[in-house]
Amino acid sequence: MSKREKNIEILEVEKIVDNNTITELTTKDQEVIGRILQDEKRYIAELKNGETFRVSSQAEAMEILLREYHLHR
């Protein structure tokens, strides 16, 4: 049996905390997938369990968060 494909709507919410822009990825049901913080020229992808990854672009940070979300669903 094959699994039925499900489309999941992901929202990108930008917040400013202490003069730093934080991008939060959430589902339509307000479940937080993770956050992206900018650290000088690099980005930090932070999973909801607290694990962090340092990457060179915001797109790469989003990819990590989405990959981890789909892996553990």
C-alpha positions, 0 to 999 in steps of 0.5 A: 500500500502506498501512502496518500500524499498530503499537502501541508501549508507552512507559514513564515512569520517574521518577528523582531526581538531585541532589534534582531529579526527572527523568522519562525516557521509554523504550520497552519495549525500554529505548530512551530516547526523552528526558528531562523536567527541571523548571526552576523553573516551566517544563519542559525536554524533552531529546531523546536527541541533546541538543537541548532545548525549554523548555515550560510543562507536563510534558504538553507536554514529553511530547508533544514527545518522543513527536512527535520519536520517531515522526517519526524512527522 
